């Protein structure tokens, strides 16, 4: 964080701002989520890793840091920058370039403490489509690791996200929000179960073998689906997942042919184009007349084209449908969410206080160095004026007296500076001391 300019006439008033304003002002969050943007808009920003890396490198050039969270339900950019106005403009330009002008209509922005609070809530799964969703923390950790690998997230963002992870762990351990929550995958299985009145005698075709598909597979096993068939482009991964959940793996080339026997299709792949279109689903239905087909799409971009919904005998659920389903269940978890929100507030305050201490300690060091230098100089001057007649013990006594005076004078300021940020008035001390003693760096 940049220190105040020593030559600036408003330095003292700058340091007199509250700790939250002074310490959190450089954090910026800009993004969109299921709360602000429909699926059709969100999938425009579902970027492959190569484009994500390019975006982060452009936005995260020193001294600015940048981090991207990109999931099926949100795309958020976090920046730590000395010039927030310029950073904000660059982010909006990049998002417009990638997703079109309509994307800008769905963006939200948070700055300073509001950005910290939003991040902590995201990591703690309080801003998820499914409240308490367990895999969100892992996704945010992956986002930090990826941004660090690219080189766009360094010191400040790394510290900020580490604090968000600490908050999330505390929420998970001190509330029942995890126990009460349903993941997106389990919500998808619940929708499929409700549509068929149970899955015990049904054949379920699971497309994909990644994290989301894996979660869906485990929930399908818990739902006692009659037969589970796993299809994935990499056959070995399909085999591994099928073996874990007691299913059967089939080659990806058989995907469309398997529609003839499936009662439910759950799709969760990273395919950039729909795997199921109106035409190929219609062809599959022709081979199984008078049997309803339930399709659940867990992907962004969508694996199942939207117009498939228009076919007779088809019931299609996409992420927007899952969101509506989950909304009905949120009241049950409202009390745990309230408890978790209190913990988030506490952790945000804790993080800001820790930053305040980090800002105060350099001032303390400079004050101590300045005082020690003055004490040594004055002791040497006094000893020189007394001549050579003093014994070594007397000389050491003079030096000790000078140090003792410094220690006694600085005891209270030192104690206050070490606790800066932990008291209502603590944020003022570092700046006031730096100003009064001429310690503010240029």
C-alpha positions in Angstrom: 0.0 0.0 0.0 1.3 3.4 -0.9 2.3 5.6 2.0 1.2 9.2 2.3 3.4 11.8 0.6 5.5 13.8 3.2 5.2 17.0 1.1 1.4 16.8 0.7 -0.4 19.3 2.9 -3.2 16.9 3.6 -1.0 14.1 4.9 -2.3 14.3 8.5 -6.0 14.4 7.4 -5.3 11.4 5.1 -4.0 9.4 8.0 -7.0 10.4 10.1 -9.4 8.4 7.9 -10.8 5.2 9.4 -8.7 2.0 9.1 -11.3 0.5 6.8 -11.2 3.3 4.4 -7.5 3.6 4.4 -6.6 0.0 4.3 -9.2 -1.6 2.1 -9.6 1.1 -0.6 -7.4 -0.6 -3.2 -9.4 -3.8 -3.5 -11.9 -3.9 -6.3 -14.3 -6.6 -7.4 -16.2 -6.5 -10.7 -18.2 -9.4 -12.1 -21.6 -11.0 -12.7 -23.3 -14.0 -11.3 -26.5 -16.0 -11.4 -28.0 -13.2 -9.3 -27.5 -10.5 -11.9 -27.1 -12.3 -15.3 -29.1 -15.1 -17.0 -27.3 -18.2 -18.2 -27.2 -16.9 -21.8 -25.1 -14.0 -20.7 -22.9 -15.9 -18.2 -21.8 -18.4 -20.8 -20.3 -15.7 -23.0 -17.6 -15.3 -20.3 -17.0 -19.0 -19.9 -13.4 -18.7 -21.2 -10.9 -21.5 -21.8 -7.8 -21.5 -19.7 -5.7 -19.8 -22.4 -8.0 -16.8 -22.6 -8.2 -16.6 -18.8 -4.4 -16.5 -18.6 -4.2 -13.8 -21.3 -6.8 -11.7 -19.5 -5.0 -12.0 -16.2 -1.7 -11.1 -17.6 -3.1 -8.0 -19.2 -4.9 -6.9 -16.1 -2.3 -8.0 -13.5 0.7 -6.1 -14.7 2.7 -4.7 -11.7 1.9 -2.9 -9.6 -1.7 -4.1 -10.2 -2.7 -7.6 -9.1 -5.6 -9.5 -10.7 -7.4 -12.7 -9.9 -10.3 -14.4 -11.8 -13.0 -16.6 -10.3 -14.8 -18.4 -13.2 -17.4 -21.0 -12.4 -20.8 -21.9 -13.9 -22.5 -19.4 -11.6 -20.1 -16.5 -11.5 -17.3 -14.7 -13.3 -15.6 -12.2 -11.0 -12.3 -10.3 -11.3 -10.5 -9.1 -8.1 -7.9 -6.4 -8.5 -5.5 -4.8 -6.0 -4.4 -1.6 -7.7 -3.0 1.8 -6.8 -5.3 3.5 -9.4 -8.8 1.9 -9.0 -10.4 4.2 -11.6 -8.0 3.1 -14.3 -8.3 -0.6 -13.2 -12.1 -0.4 -13.3 -12.1 1.0 -16.8 -9.7 -1.7 -18.1 -11.8 -4.5 -16.6 -15.0 -3.2 -18.2 -13.2 -2.8 -21.5 -11.9 -6.3 -21.4 -15.3 -7.8 -20.4 -17.1 -5.9 -23.1 -14.5 -7.2 -25.6 -15.0 -10.7 -24.5 -18.7 -10.8 -24.0 -20.2 -7.9 -25.8 -21.8 -4.7 -24.6 -24.8 -6.5 -23.0 -22.4 -8.0 -20.4 -21.9 -4.5 -19.0 -25.6 -4.2 -18.1 -25.3 -7.2 -15.7 -22.1 -6.3 -13.9 -21.8 -5.5 -10.2 -18.9 -3.7 -8.4 -17.6 -3.8 -4.9 -14.7 -1.7 -3.5 -12.8 -1.6 -0.3 -14.4 -3.3 2.7 -17.5 -4.1 0.5 -15.2 -6.1 -1.8 -13.6 -7.9 1.1 -17.0 -8.8 2.6 -18.2 -10.0 -0.8 -15.2 -12.2 -1.3 -15.4 -13.7 2.2 -19.1 -14.5 1.6 -18.3 -16.1 -1.8 -15.6 -18.3 -0.2 -17.9 -19.2 2.6 -20.6 -20.2 0.2 -23.1 -17.5 1.4 -23.4 -16.1 -2.1 -23.8 -19.4 -3.9 -26.8 -20.5 -5.9 -27.1 -23.3 -3.3 -26.4 -21.9 0.1 -23.5 -23.7 1.9 -22.3 -25.4 -1.3 -19.2 -27.4 -0.3 -17.2 -27.2 -3.6 -17.2 -23.4 -3.8 -14.2 -23.0 -1.5 -12.2 -25.4 -3.6 -13.1 -23.4 -6.7 -11.9 -20.2 -5.1 -8.7 -21.9 -4.0 -8.2 -23.1 -7.6 -8.7 -19.6 -8.8 -6.0 -18.2 -6.5 -3.6 -21.0 -7.5 -4.2 -20.4 -11.2 -3.7 -16.6 -10.9 -0.5 -17.2 -8.9 0.7 -19.6 -11.6 0.0 -17.0 -14.3 1.8 -14.4 -12.1 -1.1 -11.9 -11.7 -1.8 -12.6 -8.0 1.1 -11.9 -5.7 1.5 -10.5 -2.2 -1.6 -8.5 -1.4 -4.2 -10.7 -3.2 -2.5 -13.9 -1.8 -2.9 -12.5 1.8 -6.5 -11.4 1.1 -7.6 -14.7 -0.2 -5.8 -16.6 2.6 -7.9 -14.6 5.0 -11.1 -15.5 3.0 -10.2 -19.2 3.2 -9.7 -18.9 7.0 -13.2 -17.3 7.2 -14.7 -20.1 5.1 -13.2 -22.8 7.3 -14.6 -21.0 10.4 -18.0 -20.8 8.9 -17.9 -24.5 8.0 -16.8 -25.5 11.5 -18.9 -23.2 13.6 -22.3 -23.4 11.8 -24.4 -26.2 10.4 -24.6 -24.5 7.0 -22.7 -27.4 5.4 -24.9 -30.0 6.8 -28.0 -28.2 5.8 -26.8 -27.3 2.3 -27.3 -29.1 -1.0 -24.8 -28.9 -3.7 -25.8 -27.9 -7.3 -25.3 -31.5 -8.2 -27.6 -32.8 -5.5 -30.2 -30.2 -6.4 -29.9 -31.5 -10.0 -30.5 -35.1 -8.9 -33.4 -33.9 -6.7 -35.0 -32.3 -9.7 -34.6 -35.5 -11.8 -36.0 -37.6 -8.9 -39.0 -35.3 -8.6 -39.6 -35.4 -12.3 -39.7 -39.2 -12.4 -41.1 -39.8 -8.9 -38.0 -41.7 -8.0 -35.0 -43.2 -9.8 -34.9 -46.7 -8.4 -36.0 -48.4 -11.7 -34.6 -45.7 -14.1 -31.6 -45.7 -16.3 -29.4 -42.6 -15.9 -26.9 -41.5 -18.5 -24.2 -39.3 -16.9 -22.1 -37.3 -19.4 -18.8 -36.1 -18.0 -16.3 -37.2 -15.4 -15.1 -33.9 -13.9 -15.7 -32.5 -10.5 -19.4 -31.6 -11.1 -20.2 -34.8 -12.9 -18.4 -36.7 -10.1 -20.6 -35.1 -7.5 -23.7 -35.8 -9.5 -22.6 -39.5 -9.8 -22.3 -39.8 -6.0 -25.7 -38.2 -5.4 -27.2 -40.5 -8.0 -25.8 -43.5 -6.2 -27.3 -42.2 -2.9 -30.6 -41.8 -4.8 -30.4 -45.5 -5.7 -30.7 -45.0 -9.4 -31.5 -48.3 -11.1 -28.7 -48.2 -13.7 -26.0 -45.6 -14.1 -24.1 -45.3 -17.4 -21.1 -42.9 -17.5 -19.8 -41.4 -20.8 -16.8 -39.2 -21.1 -14.4 -38.2 -23.9 -11.6 -39.8 -22.0 -12.8 -43.4 -21.6 -10.4 -44.1 -18.7 -11.9 -41.4 -16.6 -15.4 -42.7 -17.3 -14.3 -46.2 -16.2 -12.8 -44.8 -13.0 -15.9 -42.9 -12.1 -18.2 -45.7 -13.0 -16.2 -48.1 -10.8 -16.5 -45.7 -7.9 -20.3 -45.5 -8.0 -21.1 -48.9 -9.3 -22.0 -47.8 -12.8 -21.1 -48.8 -16.3 -18.7 -46.9 -18.6 -19.4 -46.6 -22.3 -17.4 -44.9 -25.1 -18.2 -41.3 -26.0 -19.1 -42.4 -29.6 -22.2 -44.2 -28.2 -23.5 -41.0 -26.6 -26.5 -40.4 -28.9 -27.3 -44.0 -29.3 -27.6 -44.3 -25.5 -30.5 -41.9 -25.5 -32.8 -44.7 -26.7 -32.4 -46.4 -23.3 -32.0 -43.5 -20.9 -34.7 -42.2 -18.6 -32.5 -39.4 -17.3 -29.5 -37.6 -18.8 -27.3 -35.5 -16.5 -24.6 -33.6 -18.4 -21.7 -31.7 -16.9 -18.9 -31.3 -19.3 -16.7 -28.4 -20.5 -17.7 -28.7 -24.1 -17.8 -25.3 -25.8 -20.7 -26.4 -28.0 -24.0 -28.2 -27.2 -23.6 -32.0 -27.2 -27.4 -32.4 -27.4 -29.3 -30.5 -30.0 -33.0 -30.4 -30.9 -32.2 -32.6 -34.0 -30.2 -35.3 -32.3 -32.5 -35.5 -29.2 -35.5 -35.8 -31.5 -33.8 -38.7 -33.3 -33.2 -40.4 -30.0 -36.8 -39.9 -28.9 -38.0 -41.6 -32.2 -36.2 -44.8 -31.1 -38.1 -44.8 -27.7 -41.7 -43.6 -28.4 -44.0 -42.7 -25.5 -41.2 -42.7 -22.9 -40.5 -39.4 -21.2 -36.9 -38.2 -21.1 -35.6 -35.9 -18.3 -32.4 -33.9 -19.1 -30.4 -31.9 -16.5 -27.7 -29.6 -17.7 -25.0 -28.6 -15.2 -22.7 -26.9 -17.6 -21.7 -23.4 -18.8 -21.7 -23.1 -21.7 -24.8 -25.3 -21.9 -24.4 -28.9 -23.0 -28.0 -29.1 -24.0 -29.5 -26.6 -26.5 -32.3 -24.5 -25.1 -34.8 -25.4 -27.9 -34.6 -29.1 -26.8 -37.2 -28.0 -24.2 -39.7 -27.6 -27.0 -39.8 -31.3 -27.8 -42.7 -33.4 -26.6 -41.9 -36.0 -23.9 -38.8 -34.0 -22.9 -38.3 -32.3 -19.5 -35.2 -30.1 -19.5 -33.7 -28.5 -16.4 -30.8 -26.1 -16.8 -28.9 -24.0 -14.2 -31.6 -21.3 -14.2 -34.1 -24.0 -13.2 -31.8 -25.3 -10.5 -31.5 -21.8 -9.2 -35.3 -21.5 -8.9 -35.5 -24.9 -7.2 -32.9 -24.0 -4.7 -34.5 -20.7 -3.9 -37.5 -22.6 -2.4 -35.2 -24.3 0.1 -33.2 -21.3 1.3 -35.6 -20.4 4.1 -34.6 -23.7 5.8 -31.0 -22.5 5.9 -31.7 -18.9 6.7 -30.8 -19.1 10.4 -27.4 -20.8 9.7 -26.7 -18.2 7.1 -27.4 -15.4 9.6 -24.8 -17.0 12.0 -22.3 -17.3 9.2 -22.8 -13.7 8.2 -21.8 -12.6 11.7 -18.6 -14.7 11.4 -17.9 -13.1 8.1 -18.1 -9.6 9.6 -15.8 -10.7 12.4 -13.2 -12.1 10.0 -13.4 -9.0 7.8 -12.7 -6.8 10.9 -9.9 -9.2 11.9 -8.3 -8.9 8.5 -8.5 -5.1 8.5 -7.0 -5.0 12.0 -4.1 -7.2 10.9 -3.5 -4.9 8.0 -3.6 -1.9 10.3 -0.9 -3.5 12.4 1.2 -4.2 9.3 0.9 -0.5 8.4 1.7 0.6 12.0 4.8 -1.5 12.6 7.0 0.2 10.0 6.3 3.6 11.7 7.2 2.0 15.1 10.5 0.8 13.7 11.3 4.2 12.2 10.4 5.9 15.5 12.6 3.6 17.5 15.5 4.0 15.1 15.2 7.8 15.1 15.1 7.9 19.0 18.0 5.5 19.4 20.1 7.5 17.0 19.4 10.7 18.9 20.2 9.0 22.3 23.5 7.6 21.0 24.5 11.0 19.6 23.7 12.9 22.7 25.4 10.3 24.9 28.5 10.5 22.8 28.4 14.3 23.0 28.0 14.3 26.8 30.8 11.8 27.2 33.1 13.8 25.0 32.5 17.0 27.0 33.3 15.2 30.3 36.7 14.3 29.0 38.8 11.1 29.6 38.5 11.1 33.4 35.5 8.8 33.4 35.8 5.1 34.2 34.3 2.5 31.9 31.5 1.9 34.4 30.6 5.6 34.4 30.6 5.8 30.6 28.3 2.8 30.4 26.0 4.4 33.0 25.6 7.5 30.9 24.8 5.4 27.8 22.4 3.3 29.8 20.7 6.4 31.1 20.2 7.7 27.6 18.6 4.4 26.5 16.4 4.3 29.6 15.0 7.8 28.9 14.2 6.7 25.3 12.6 3.5 26.5 10.4 5.3 29.0 9.4 8.0 26.6 8.5 5.5 23.8 6.8 2.9 26.0 3.3 4.3 25.6 3.5 5.2 21.9 5.0 1.8 21.3 2.2 0.0 23.1 -0.4 2.0 21.2 1.2 1.5 17.8 1.4 -2.3 18.4 -2.3 -2.4 19.0 -3.2 0.0 16.1 -6.3 -1.2 14.4 -7.6 -3.0 17.5 -9.1 0.1 19.2 -11.7 2.6 17.8 -9.1 5.3 17.7 -6.1 3.1 16.8 -6.1 3.9 13.0 -5.0 7.5 13.7 -1.9 6.8 15.7 0.5 5.5 13.1 -0.2 8.5 10.8 -0.1 11.1 13.6 3.2 9.8 15.0 4.7 9.6 11.5 3.7 13.2 10.8 4.8 14.7 14.1 8.2 13.0 14.1 8.8 13.5 10.4 8.8 9.7 9.7 6.4 9.7 6.7 8.4 8.2 3.7 8.6 10.2 0.6 
